[in-house]
Amino acid sequence: MMMLITAVVPPSRVDRLTETLALFGVRGLTVSHTFAPARPGAVVEIYRGNRWSKSFVPWVRLEILAPDVDTPDLVRVISRAVEPVAVSDVLVWATRVDYLVRIRTGELGLDAL
């Protein structure tokens, strides 16, 4: 069985995280920019002398397809790579993938990874 591990992390931790995942043996992942709600009063900017609070801040979403047995280790690797950030700000979750096919070759399941 396979799992889709998704992590939402601050942009400042992406390079460190991808380097750590490469050392773990992760060959491919999907990275996309996203926005998450800011904590009230956490991000205040001054524009033309007026203070205003941002309601959304930029984050990065990483998705990794991995065998089921690697999931706990990958979650641990991700949490250690982003450790200096407040843990409550980082989200990591795993979703079971029942069916996977690589269209180009027709490979199924773990062979498609």
ABEGO torsion letter per residue (X at the ends): XBBBBBBBBBAAAAAAAAAAAAAAGBABBBBBBBBBBBBBGABBBBBGGBBBBBABBBBBBBBBBBBAAAAAAAAAAAAAAAAABBAAABBBBBBBBABBBBAAAGBBEAAAX
